[in-house]
Amino acid sequence: MARTTAVSGVPESVPALLARNVAQFPSKPAYREKEFGIWQSWTWAETAEEIQSIAFGLMALGADKGDYIAIIGRNRPALYWSMVAAMKIGAIPVPMYQDAVADEMAYVLEHAGARFAICGDQEQVDKVIEVQETVHCIEHIIYQDPRGLRRYDHSKMHSLADVQTEGRAAHERFERQLAEREAAVGYDDTCVMLYTSGTTGKSKGVVLSNRNVIETARNSSEFDHLRPSEEIVAYLPMAWVGDFIFSIGQAYWTGFCTNCPESPDTMMTDLREIGPTYFFAPPRMFETMLTSVMIRMEDAGRVKRNMFHYFMAHAKRVGPALLDGKPVGVLDRLKYWIGDKLVYGPLKNTLGFTRVRVGYTAGEAIGPEIFDFYRSLGINLKQLYGQTEATVFITQQPDGEVRADTVGVPSPGVEIRIGDNGEIYYRSPGTFVEYYKNPESTADTKDPEGWVATGDAGFIEEATGHLRIIDRAKDVGKMADGRLFAPKYVENKLKFYPNILEAVVFGAGRDMCTAFINIDLAAVGNWAERNNIAYASYQELAGHRQVLDTIQQHVEEVNKSVAQDPMLSGCQVHRFLVLHKELDADDGELTRTRKVRRKIINEKFEDLVTALYDGSKEIYTETEVTYEDGRKGKITATLEIRDAKVVETAGQTQVAAQ
């Protein structure tokens, strides 16, 4: 029988939570998956049986307590079950990014010393086989989808279905041993190991205990009053701590249902069919959704387009107040009700957000305009601030206290303090145990009293207790004249425009700010088609004169907005260029969670940065790229560099006078 803590009676492990759910609501749906266009469902009792058979099967293959088991693939119930099965036998699951290239995969597999790799399909199996030339710890490869694998050498390769069949057959042989192993799993034993995104270097293995996961899941679920009736859609990378805490931590704590889409291509359709009540997405996804909405509006007829803009202007004015229960006039309420019938309701239904009761965004700061757009529709979108090392939650926004410029108050059980240099520190029940095989980094990040350095700069508002993030502490700096430099603040404003996918702002130690910009191929491509502008590639479209004119308008509009903030007015963009390629995780320019790797971009595009500051009007460049099949290539381009108008402020005038 699974152990519980002596004091509180809380189950001590995720498998213990599973046993509790089976006892409390065995026939309630725990997982759904869409396959071949049909939704399949598993109750908590059926889920427990599937997990048990995987656990027996792993033991039959020789899996021992303390082994590390890699989980690689898209979100599928069987892969989540495999993680919990590993926990049952005392092993440690290591979910990995399915889009990682072989070299990245090799590092994690070797660093973790994984004996088993459970793969979703042939693509992941092929990558594991490729890295086995240099990584020799993998003893068994297990796959779920058998397509394309019939002629492979199966001496050390097994179908997950066969592993489960073997497990069921061997249940009498391993039943007592499994019960002993599961009972031995304690509150402070390792639950999972998750690798960081590696923004500044090699990924680190973050060791999280059952205590970290369960107490964080409990506190965060109680904060938002999550119930067993909630529905979530699991579509984010399984290697990301956010997916782990939502799809396993909170799901097992509350007993709600986790729904897995058929594929990334059907994600939006599946989202609409499920209609989640609890939803999380990084800012990039909300930006992409908004871009698709604006594209559709541009393609709509004049009457429909005018109606959309008319009612959205009203929603922006009164929608957030209605959502927060603040007083709104009768006529404004009536107008909003009409807008809901004609615009907001159909739009939420199209996005799949009709039933969302609680929505969150995190991972990066979201542009305030984007944030306000969704809240104006009546979607209870909030911000949280977290890290892998915190088991996600550091701060959350309470209902009725939601603002675009803060990330909320400390989550239950979390303490926050601000260092002398403005860096944010926290300690909580979710604070990670250690970085695996890296005591130096553990000591640098977590002090003996449990305080963790986040690497972010910010401050706590005295009046509200809300935390405001300025930027990454290492990215916040001073310009040559002493004015504050915070690149993320400007980048988020630029990315509000549907035409801009990514932006990287430079200026630390310089006399002015400059920027690289990536266009959004979907949005700009749609504009090109509507205007009968032919193009053959991203590079050609990015260099089109009308595209550059449009981006220049966006930059200058952002400069006007930035100029209104006295503290950050020096961050206006004086010069910019539109990159000839999209920044890509495969090329090392972004992390797998789509965060900009500034140091690598500075080094890789040093010639372009130099040209932005030396007055050049154009620059010829050659850039190495990685193709989908892993091959390397080189692209060349001559990029136009443009000057943007800036707004002179009192601060600039004062600096100039000095």
C-alpha positions as CSV (number, residue, x, y, z in Angstrom):
1,M,0.0,0.0,0.0
2,A,1.3,3.5,-0.9
3,R,2.7,5.4,2.0
4,T,1.3,8.7,3.3
5,T,3.0,11.4,5.4
6,A,2.5,10.8,9.1
7,V,1.3,14.3,9.8
8,S,-0.9,15.5,7.0
9,G,-2.1,12.2,5.4
10,V,-1.0,13.4,2.0
11,P,0.2,10.6,-0.4
12,E,4.0,10.6,-0.6
13,S,4.4,10.0,-4.3
14,V,2.7,10.3,-7.7
15,P,1.9,6.5,-7.7
16,A,0.3,7.0,-4.3
17,L,-1.9,9.7,-5.8
18,L,-2.8,7.4,-8.6
19,A,-3.9,4.8,-6.0
20,R,-6.0,7.4,-4.2
21,N,-7.7,8.5,-7.4
22,V,-8.5,4.9,-8.3
23,A,-10.1,4.5,-4.9
24,Q,-12.1,7.8,-5.0
25,F,-13.3,7.9,-8.6
26,P,-12.3,4.7,-10.5
27,S,-14.7,5.3,-13.4
28,K,-13.9,9.0,-14.0
29,P,-12.0,9.7,-17.3
30,A,-8.3,10.3,-16.6
31,Y,-6.9,10.4,-20.1
32,R,-8.2,10.9,-23.6
33,E,-6.3,10.6,-26.9
34,K,-7.4,11.3,-30.4
35,E,-6.2,8.7,-32.9
36,F,-7.4,8.2,-36.5
37,G,-9.9,11.0,-35.8
38,I,-11.6,9.2,-32.9
39,W,-11.3,10.1,-29.2
40,Q,-10.4,7.2,-26.9
41,S,-10.8,7.4,-23.2
42,W,-9.2,5.7,-20.1
43,T,-10.7,5.9,-16.6
44,W,-8.5,6.1,-13.6
45,A,-8.9,2.4,-12.9
46,E,-8.0,1.6,-16.5
47,T,-5.0,4.0,-16.3
48,A,-3.7,2.3,-13.2
49,E,-3.9,-1.1,-15.0
50,E,-2.0,0.2,-18.0
51,I,0.7,1.7,-15.7
52,Q,0.9,-1.5,-13.7
53,S,1.5,-3.6,-16.8
54,I,4.3,-1.2,-18.0
55,A,5.9,-1.4,-14.6
56,F,5.9,-5.2,-14.6
57,G,7.3,-5.2,-18.1
58,L,10.1,-2.9,-17.2
59,M,11.0,-5.1,-14.3
60,A,11.0,-8.1,-16.6
61,L,13.6,-6.3,-18.7
62,G,15.7,-5.7,-15.7
63,A,14.9,-2.2,-14.7
64,D,16.3,-1.5,-11.2
65,K,15.5,1.1,-8.5
66,G,17.5,4.3,-9.2
67,D,17.7,3.7,-13.0
68,Y,17.1,6.6,-15.3
69,I,14.5,6.1,-18.0
70,A,14.3,8.5,-21.0
71,I,10.9,9.3,-22.3
72,I,10.9,10.8,-25.8
73,G,7.9,11.7,-28.0
74,R,4.8,13.8,-28.4
75,N,2.1,14.0,-25.8
76,R,0.5,10.6,-25.6
77,P,-1.1,8.8,-22.6
78,A,1.2,5.8,-22.9
79,L,4.3,8.1,-22.5
80,Y,2.7,9.7,-19.4
81,W,1.9,6.2,-18.1
82,S,5.5,5.2,-18.7
83,M,6.7,8.0,-16.5
84,V,4.5,7.0,-13.6
85,A,5.4,3.3,-14.2
86,A,9.1,4.3,-13.8
87,M,8.2,6.0,-10.5
88,K,6.4,2.9,-9.3
89,I,9.5,0.7,-9.7
90,G,11.7,3.3,-8.0
91,A,13.3,4.5,-11.3
92,I,13.5,8.1,-12.4
93,P,11.8,9.3,-15.6
94,V,13.7,11.8,-17.8
95,P,11.4,13.3,-20.4
96,M,13.2,14.8,-23.3
97,Y,12.4,17.2,-26.1
98,Q,11.1,15.3,-29.1
99,D,12.4,18.0,-31.5
100,A,15.9,17.8,-30.1
101,V,18.6,17.0,-32.7
102,A,20.8,13.9,-32.1
103,D,23.7,15.8,-30.5
104,E,21.4,17.4,-27.9
105,M,19.8,14.0,-27.2
106,A,23.2,12.4,-26.9
107,Y,24.3,14.9,-24.2
108,V,21.1,14.3,-22.0
109,L,21.2,10.5,-22.4
110,E,24.9,10.3,-21.5
111,H,24.6,12.8,-18.7
112,A,21.7,11.0,-17.1
113,G,23.2,7.6,-17.8
114,A,19.8,6.3,-19.1
115,R,19.6,2.5,-19.4
116,F,16.2,2.6,-21.1
117,A,14.7,4.9,-23.8
118,I,10.9,4.8,-24.3
119,C,10.2,6.4,-27.7
120,G,7.0,7.5,-29.3
121,D,7.8,6.5,-32.9
122,Q,10.4,5.7,-35.6
123,E,11.9,9.2,-35.7
124,Q,12.8,9.1,-32.0
125,V,14.1,5.5,-32.3
126,D,16.3,6.5,-35.2
127,K,17.9,9.4,-33.1
128,V,18.6,7.1,-30.2
129,I,20.2,4.5,-32.5
130,E,22.3,7.2,-34.1
131,V,23.6,8.4,-30.7
132,Q,24.4,4.9,-29.6
133,E,27.6,5.2,-31.6
134,T,29.0,7.4,-28.9
135,V,26.5,6.9,-26.0
136,H,26.8,3.3,-24.6
137,C,24.5,3.4,-21.6
138,I,21.2,2.6,-23.4
139,E,20.5,-1.1,-23.0
140,H,16.9,-1.3,-24.3
141,I,14.8,0.8,-26.6
142,I,11.0,0.6,-26.3
143,Y,8.7,2.1,-28.9
144,Q,5.0,2.8,-29.0
145,D,4.2,3.3,-32.7
146,P,5.6,0.3,-34.7
147,R,5.3,1.9,-38.1
148,G,8.5,1.7,-40.1
149,L,10.3,-0.4,-37.5
150,R,9.5,-4.0,-38.7
151,R,12.9,-4.6,-40.3
152,Y,15.0,-3.2,-37.4
153,D,17.1,-5.3,-35.1
154,H,14.8,-6.2,-32.2
155,S,17.3,-8.0,-30.0
156,K,17.4,-4.9,-27.7
157,M,14.3,-3.2,-29.1
158,H,10.8,-3.8,-27.9
159,S,7.2,-2.7,-28.6
160,L,5.6,-1.1,-25.6
161,A,2.5,-3.3,-26.2
162,D,4.8,-6.4,-26.0
163,V,6.4,-5.0,-22.8
164,Q,2.9,-4.6,-21.3
165,T,1.9,-8.1,-22.5
166,E,5.0,-9.6,-20.9
167,G,4.3,-7.6,-17.8
168,R,0.8,-8.9,-17.5
169,A,2.1,-12.5,-17.9
170,A,4.7,-11.9,-15.3
171,H,2.6,-10.2,-12.7
172,E,2.6,-13.1,-10.2
173,R,6.4,-13.2,-10.4
174,F,6.9,-9.4,-9.7
175,E,3.7,-8.5,-7.7
176,R,5.3,-8.6,-4.3
177,Q,8.5,-7.0,-5.4
178,L,6.7,-4.1,-7.2
179,A,4.5,-3.5,-4.1
180,E,7.7,-3.4,-2.0
181,R,9.4,-0.9,-4.4
182,E,6.4,1.3,-4.6
183,A,5.9,1.3,-0.8
184,A,9.6,2.3,-0.4
185,V,9.2,5.5,-2.5
186,G,9.4,8.4,0.0
187,Y,8.4,12.0,0.0
188,D,12.0,13.2,-0.4
189,D,12.9,10.6,-3.0
190,T,13.4,11.8,-6.6
191,C,10.2,12.0,-8.6
192,V,11.5,13.2,-12.0
193,M,14.6,14.8,-13.6
194,L,14.0,17.6,-16.0
195,Y,16.6,19.4,-18.1
196,T,16.7,23.2,-18.3
197,S,16.4,24.9,-21.6
198,G,20.1,25.9,-21.6
199,T,19.7,29.6,-22.3
200,T,23.3,30.3,-21.4
201,G,25.1,27.0,-21.9
202,K,24.7,23.2,-21.5
203,S,21.3,22.0,-20.1
204,K,21.4,21.1,-16.4
205,G,19.5,18.1,-15.0
206,V,17.0,19.5,-12.3
207,V,16.2,16.9,-9.7
208,L,12.7,17.3,-8.3
209,S,11.4,15.2,-5.4
210,N,8.0,13.9,-4.7
211,R,7.7,16.6,-2.0
212,N,8.5,19.3,-4.6
213,V,5.9,18.0,-7.1
214,I,3.0,17.1,-4.7
215,E,3.2,20.2,-2.5
216,T,3.5,22.5,-5.5
217,A,0.6,20.7,-7.2
218,R,-1.5,21.0,-4.1
219,N,-0.8,24.7,-3.4
220,S,-1.3,25.8,-7.0
221,S,-4.5,23.8,-7.4
222,E,-6.0,25.2,-4.2
223,F,-5.0,28.7,-5.3
224,D,-7.2,28.5,-8.4
225,H,-9.8,26.1,-7.0
226,L,-9.1,23.4,-9.5
227,R,-11.6,20.6,-9.4
228,P,-11.7,16.9,-10.7
229,S,-14.1,18.1,-13.4
230,E,-11.4,20.3,-15.1
231,E,-10.3,19.4,-18.6
232,I,-6.8,20.2,-19.9
233,V,-5.1,19.7,-23.3
234,A,-1.6,18.3,-23.1
235,Y,0.3,19.6,-26.1
236,L,3.5,21.3,-24.7
237,P,6.8,19.5,-24.8
238,M,6.8,16.7,-22.2
239,A,10.3,17.7,-21.2
240,W,9.1,21.1,-20.0
241,V,8.4,21.5,-16.3
242,G,5.1,23.3,-17.2
243,D,3.7,20.2,-18.9
244,F,4.9,17.9,-16.1
245,I,3.2,19.9,-13.3
246,F,0.0,20.4,-15.3
247,S,-0.4,17.0,-16.9
248,I,1.0,14.9,-14.0
249,G,1.4,17.0,-10.9
250,Q,-1.9,18.8,-10.8
251,A,-3.8,16.2,-12.8
252,Y,-3.0,13.5,-10.3
253,W,-3.5,15.8,-7.3
254,T,-7.0,16.9,-8.4
255,G,-8.0,13.9,-10.5
256,F,-8.8,16.0,-13.6
257,C,-8.7,14.7,-17.2
258,T,-5.7,15.1,-19.5
259,N,-6.5,15.2,-23.2
260,C,-3.8,14.5,-25.9
261,P,-4.3,15.9,-29.4
262,E,-3.8,13.6,-32.4
263,S,-0.9,15.6,-33.8
264,P,0.5,19.2,-33.7
265,D,-1.3,19.8,-37.1
266,T,-4.7,19.0,-35.5
267,M,-4.1,20.8,-32.3
268,M,-6.5,23.7,-32.9
269,T,-9.3,21.4,-34.1
270,D,-8.8,19.1,-31.1
271,L,-8.7,22.1,-28.8
272,R,-12.1,23.2,-30.0
273,E,-13.5,19.7,-29.6
274,I,-12.3,19.3,-26.0
275,G,-13.1,22.9,-24.9
276,P,-10.6,22.9,-21.9
277,T,-11.6,24.6,-18.7
278,Y,-8.0,25.0,-17.5
279,F,-5.5,26.1,-20.1
280,F,-1.8,27.1,-20.3
281,A,0.2,28.4,-23.2
282,P,3.5,30.4,-23.5
283,P,3.2,33.9,-25.0
284,R,4.3,32.7,-28.4
285,M,1.2,30.6,-28.8
286,F,-1.1,33.4,-27.8
287,E,0.8,35.7,-30.2
288,T,0.4,33.1,-33.0
289,M,-3.4,32.7,-32.3
290,L,-3.8,36.5,-32.4
291,T,-1.9,36.6,-35.7
292,S,-4.2,34.1,-37.2
293,V,-7.3,36.1,-36.0
294,M,-5.9,39.3,-37.5
295,I,-5.2,37.5,-40.8
296,R,-8.7,36.2,-41.0
297,M,-10.1,39.7,-40.3
298,E,-8.0,41.1,-43.1
299,D,-9.4,38.5,-45.5
300,A,-13.0,39.2,-44.3
301,G,-15.5,41.4,-46.0
302,R,-15.7,45.1,-45.1
303,V,-18.9,44.8,-43.0
304,K,-17.6,41.9,-40.9
305,R,-14.2,43.6,-40.6
306,N,-15.7,46.9,-39.4
307,M,-18.0,45.1,-36.9
308,F,-15.0,43.2,-35.5
309,H,-12.9,46.4,-34.9
310,Y,-16.0,48.3,-33.5
311,F,-16.8,45.7,-30.9
312,M,-13.2,44.9,-30.1
313,A,-12.6,48.6,-29.3
314,H,-15.5,48.4,-26.8
315,A,-14.3,45.1,-25.4
316,K,-10.9,46.6,-24.8
317,R,-12.5,49.4,-22.8
318,V,-14.9,47.4,-20.6
319,G,-14.1,43.7,-21.0
320,P,-11.4,43.4,-18.3
321,A,-13.6,45.3,-15.8
322,L,-16.5,42.9,-16.4
323,L,-14.2,39.9,-16.0
324,D,-13.0,41.2,-12.7
325,G,-16.5,42.0,-11.4
326,K,-15.9,45.8,-11.4
327,P,-18.8,48.2,-11.9
328,V,-19.7,48.8,-15.6
329,G,-22.7,50.9,-16.8
330,V,-25.9,49.3,-18.1
331,L,-25.5,50.6,-21.7
332,D,-21.9,49.4,-21.8
333,R,-23.0,46.0,-20.5
334,L,-25.7,45.8,-23.1
335,K,-23.3,46.7,-25.9
336,Y,-20.8,44.1,-24.6
337,W,-23.5,41.5,-24.5
338,I,-24.3,42.2,-28.2
339,G,-20.6,42.1,-29.0
340,D,-20.4,38.7,-27.3
341,K,-23.2,37.3,-29.4
342,L,-21.8,38.7,-32.6
343,V,-18.0,38.7,-32.1
344,Y,-16.5,37.6,-28.8
345,G,-18.4,34.3,-28.4
346,P,-17.8,33.0,-32.0
347,L,-14.2,34.1,-31.7
348,K,-13.7,32.2,-28.4
349,N,-15.4,29.2,-29.9
350,T,-13.0,29.3,-32.9
351,L,-10.0,29.5,-30.6
352,G,-11.3,26.7,-28.4
353,F,-11.6,29.0,-25.3
354,T,-15.3,29.0,-24.7
355,R,-15.1,27.0,-21.5
356,V,-11.8,28.3,-20.1
357,R,-12.3,29.1,-16.5
358,V,-8.6,29.6,-15.7
359,G,-5.9,30.4,-18.2
360,Y,-2.2,31.0,-17.7
361,T,0.7,32.2,-19.7
362,A,4.4,32.1,-18.6
363,G,7.8,31.3,-19.8
364,E,8.5,34.8,-21.1
365,A,6.8,38.2,-20.6
366,I,3.7,38.6,-22.7
367,G,3.1,41.9,-24.5
368,P,0.5,43.9,-22.6
369,E,-1.6,44.5,-25.8
370,I,-1.8,40.8,-26.5
371,F,-2.7,40.0,-22.8
372,D,-5.4,42.7,-22.8
373,F,-6.8,41.4,-26.1
374,Y,-7.7,38.0,-24.6
375,R,-9.0,39.3,-21.3
376,S,-11.2,41.8,-23.2
377,L,-12.9,38.7,-24.7
378,G,-13.8,37.5,-21.3
379,I,-11.1,34.9,-21.1
380,N,-9.7,34.7,-17.5
381,L,-6.1,34.8,-18.7
382,K,-3.5,35.4,-16.0
383,Q,0.3,35.4,-15.7
384,L,2.5,33.3,-13.5
385,Y,6.2,33.4,-12.9
386,G,8.1,30.3,-12.4
387,Q,11.2,28.1,-13.2
388,T,12.1,24.5,-13.6
389,E,14.0,24.8,-10.3
390,A,10.8,26.0,-8.5
391,T,8.7,23.2,-9.9
392,V,7.1,26.0,-11.9
393,F,5.3,28.2,-9.4
394,I,6.9,31.3,-7.8
395,T,4.1,33.9,-8.3
396,Q,0.5,33.7,-9.5
397,Q,-2.1,36.4,-10.2
398,P,-5.2,36.1,-8.0
399,D,-8.6,36.6,-9.6
400,G,-9.6,40.3,-9.4
401,E,-5.9,41.4,-9.3
402,V,-4.9,40.6,-12.8
403,R,-2.6,43.2,-14.6
404,A,-0.4,43.1,-17.6
405,D,2.5,44.7,-15.9
406,T,2.9,42.3,-13.0
407,V,3.2,38.5,-12.5
408,G,1.2,38.4,-9.3
409,V,1.8,37.6,-5.7
410,P,3.9,34.8,-4.2
411,S,2.3,31.4,-4.7
412,P,1.2,29.7,-1.5
413,G,4.2,28.6,0.5
414,V,6.6,30.7,-1.5
415,E,8.9,33.4,0.0
416,I,10.4,36.1,-2.2
417,R,13.1,38.7,-1.6
418,I,14.9,41.2,-3.8
419,G,18.7,41.3,-3.7
420,D,20.7,44.5,-3.5
421,N,21.3,44.3,-7.3
422,G,17.6,43.9,-8.0
423,E,17.8,40.1,-8.5
424,I,14.8,38.1,-7.4
425,Y,15.3,35.3,-4.9
426,Y,12.8,32.7,-3.7
427,R,12.4,29.6,-1.5
428,S,9.5,27.3,-1.4
429,P,8.4,23.7,-1.0
430,G,9.0,23.4,-4.7
431,T,12.7,24.3,-4.6
432,F,14.6,21.7,-6.5
433,V,16.9,19.2,-4.7
434,E,20.0,19.7,-6.9
435,Y,21.5,19.9,-10.3
436,Y,22.4,16.3,-11.2
437,K,26.2,15.7,-11.1
438,N,26.7,19.4,-10.7
439,P,27.3,20.5,-7.1
440,E,29.1,23.7,-8.1
441,S,26.1,25.0,-10.0
442,T,23.8,23.8,-7.3
443,A,25.7,25.8,-4.7
444,D,25.8,28.9,-7.0
445,T,22.1,28.8,-7.5
446,K,20.7,27.7,-4.1
447,D,22.3,28.9,-0.8
448,P,22.4,26.8,2.4
449,E,19.1,28.4,3.7
450,G,17.3,27.3,0.5
451,W,17.1,30.7,-1.3
452,V,17.4,30.4,-5.0
453,A,18.8,33.0,-7.4
454,T,16.4,33.4,-10.3
455,G,18.7,35.4,-12.6
456,D,15.8,37.8,-13.2
457,A,15.6,41.4,-12.1
458,G,12.5,43.0,-10.6
459,F,10.8,44.6,-7.6
460,I,7.8,44.1,-5.3
461,E,5.2,46.9,-5.4
462,E,4.7,48.1,-1.8
463,A,1.0,48.9,-2.3
464,T,-0.1,45.6,-3.8
465,G,2.6,43.1,-3.0
466,H,2.8,42.2,-6.7
467,L,6.1,41.3,-8.3
468,R,7.2,43.2,-11.4
469,I,9.8,41.7,-13.7
470,I,12.1,44.1,-15.5
471,D,14.2,41.6,-17.5
472,R,16.8,38.9,-17.1
473,A,19.3,40.3,-14.6
474,K,22.2,39.6,-16.9
475,D,20.4,41.4,-19.8
476,V,19.4,44.5,-17.8
477,G,22.2,47.0,-18.1
478,K,23.2,50.6,-18.8
479,M,23.7,52.3,-22.0
480,A,26.8,54.4,-22.6
481,D,25.1,57.5,-21.2
482,G,23.9,55.7,-18.1
483,R,20.3,55.2,-19.1
484,L,18.6,51.9,-18.2
485,F,18.7,49.1,-20.9
486,A,16.0,46.4,-20.8
487,P,15.8,44.6,-24.1
488,K,12.8,42.3,-23.4
489,Y,10.6,45.3,-22.7
490,V,11.1,46.6,-26.2
491,E,11.0,43.1,-27.8
492,N,7.6,42.3,-26.4
493,K,6.2,45.6,-27.8
494,L,7.6,44.7,-31.2
495,K,6.2,41.2,-31.1
496,F,2.7,42.5,-30.5
497,Y,2.5,43.3,-34.3
498,P,1.3,40.2,-36.2
499,N,4.0,40.8,-38.8
500,I,6.9,40.4,-36.3
501,L,7.6,36.9,-35.0
502,E,10.8,37.6,-33.0
503,A,13.0,40.6,-32.1
504,V,16.4,40.9,-30.5
505,V,17.4,44.3,-29.2
506,F,21.0,45.4,-28.6
507,G,22.3,48.4,-26.7
508,A,24.1,47.5,-23.5
509,G,27.1,49.9,-23.2
510,R,26.2,51.5,-26.5
511,D,25.0,55.0,-27.3
512,M,21.8,53.8,-28.9
513,C,19.6,50.7,-29.3
514,T,19.4,48.6,-32.5
515,A,17.4,45.5,-33.4
516,F,17.3,42.3,-35.4
517,I,13.7,41.4,-36.5
518,N,12.2,38.2,-37.8
519,I,9.0,38.5,-39.8
520,D,6.1,36.2,-39.3
521,L,6.0,34.2,-42.5
522,A,2.3,33.3,-42.1
523,A,1.1,36.9,-41.5
524,V,3.4,38.6,-44.0
525,G,2.9,35.8,-46.6
526,N,-0.9,36.3,-46.3
527,W,-0.4,40.0,-46.9
528,A,1.8,39.2,-50.0
529,E,-0.8,36.9,-51.4
530,R,-3.6,39.5,-51.0
531,N,-1.5,42.1,-52.8
532,N,-0.4,39.7,-55.6
533,I,3.3,39.9,-54.5
534,A,5.2,36.8,-55.6
535,Y,8.0,35.4,-53.4
536,A,10.0,32.2,-53.5
537,S,11.3,32.0,-49.9
538,Y,11.4,33.6,-46.5
539,Q,14.6,35.4,-47.4
540,E,13.1,37.0,-50.5
541,L,10.0,38.1,-48.6
542,A,12.0,39.5,-45.7
543,G,14.0,41.7,-48.0
544,H,11.0,43.1,-49.9
545,R,10.9,46.9,-49.8
546,Q,7.2,47.1,-48.8
547,V,7.8,44.6,-46.0
548,L,10.7,46.7,-44.8
549,D,8.5,49.8,-44.9
550,T,5.8,48.1,-42.8
551,I,8.4,46.9,-40.2
552,Q,9.8,50.4,-40.1
553,Q,6.4,51.8,-39.2
554,H,6.0,49.2,-36.5
555,V,9.4,50.1,-35.0
556,E,8.6,53.8,-35.0
557,E,5.3,53.2,-33.4
558,V,7.0,51.2,-30.7
559,N,9.5,54.0,-30.2
560,K,6.6,56.4,-29.5
561,S,5.3,53.9,-26.9
562,V,8.7,53.4,-25.3
563,A,9.3,57.2,-25.1
564,Q,6.4,57.5,-22.7
565,D,8.2,55.5,-20.0
566,P,10.7,57.9,-18.4
567,M,12.8,55.0,-17.0
568,L,13.1,53.1,-20.3
569,S,12.9,55.9,-22.9
570,G,16.5,55.4,-23.9
571,C,15.6,51.9,-25.3
572,Q,14.1,53.3,-28.5
573,V,15.4,51.5,-31.6
574,H,17.5,53.8,-33.8
575,R,18.5,51.3,-36.4
576,F,17.2,47.8,-37.4
577,L,17.5,45.0,-40.0
578,V,15.2,42.2,-40.9
579,L,17.1,38.9,-40.7
580,H,17.4,36.7,-43.7
581,K,16.5,33.6,-41.7
582,E,14.2,32.7,-38.9
583,L,16.0,32.2,-35.5
584,D,15.9,28.5,-34.9
585,A,16.6,26.1,-32.0
586,D,18.3,23.7,-34.4
587,D,20.8,26.4,-35.2
588,G,21.4,27.1,-31.5
589,E,19.8,30.6,-31.7
590,L,16.8,29.7,-29.5
591,T,16.3,27.2,-26.7
592,R,13.8,24.4,-27.2
593,T,11.3,26.5,-25.2
594,R,11.8,29.3,-27.8
595,K,13.9,31.7,-25.6
596,V,16.5,33.8,-27.3
597,R,20.1,32.8,-26.7
598,R,21.6,36.4,-26.8
599,K,25.2,35.4,-26.4
600,I,25.1,33.0,-29.3
601,I,23.3,35.4,-31.5
602,N,25.8,38.1,-30.7
603,E,28.7,35.8,-31.6
604,K,27.0,34.2,-34.7
605,F,25.9,37.5,-36.2
606,E,28.7,39.7,-35.0
607,D,29.1,41.2,-38.5
608,L,25.5,42.3,-38.6
609,V,25.7,43.8,-35.1
610,T,28.8,45.7,-36.1
611,A,27.0,47.0,-39.3
612,L,24.1,48.3,-37.2
613,Y,26.5,50.5,-35.3
614,D,29.0,51.6,-37.9
615,G,26.5,53.5,-40.1
616,S,26.4,50.9,-42.9
617,K,23.4,51.0,-45.2
618,E,23.7,47.3,-46.1
619,I,25.7,44.3,-45.2
620,Y,26.6,41.0,-47.1
621,T,26.6,38.0,-44.8
622,E,27.0,34.2,-44.9
623,T,25.2,32.1,-42.3
624,E,25.4,28.3,-41.5
625,V,22.0,26.7,-41.1
626,T,20.8,23.2,-40.1
627,Y,18.2,21.5,-42.3
628,E,15.5,19.2,-41.0
629,D,17.4,16.1,-41.8
630,G,20.4,17.4,-39.7
631,R,22.6,18.3,-42.7
632,K,24.4,21.7,-42.5
633,G,24.3,24.3,-45.2
634,K,25.1,27.9,-45.8
635,I,22.9,30.8,-47.0
636,T,24.0,34.2,-48.2
637,A,22.3,37.5,-48.3
638,T,22.8,41.3,-48.6
639,L,20.6,42.9,-45.9
640,E,19.4,46.5,-45.9
641,I,19.9,48.4,-42.7
642,R,17.3,51.1,-41.9
643,D,17.2,54.1,-39.6
644,A,14.1,54.6,-37.5
645,K,12.7,57.8,-36.1
646,V,13.0,58.2,-32.4
647,V,11.1,60.5,-30.0
648,E,13.3,63.0,-28.1
649,T,12.5,62.9,-24.5
650,A,13.4,65.1,-21.5
651,G,15.9,62.5,-20.4
652,Q,17.7,62.5,-23.8
653,T,17.8,66.3,-23.9
654,Q,19.3,66.3,-20.4
655,V,21.9,63.8,-21.4
656,A,22.7,65.7,-24.6
657,A,23.2,68.9,-22.6
658,Q,25.6,67.2,-20.2
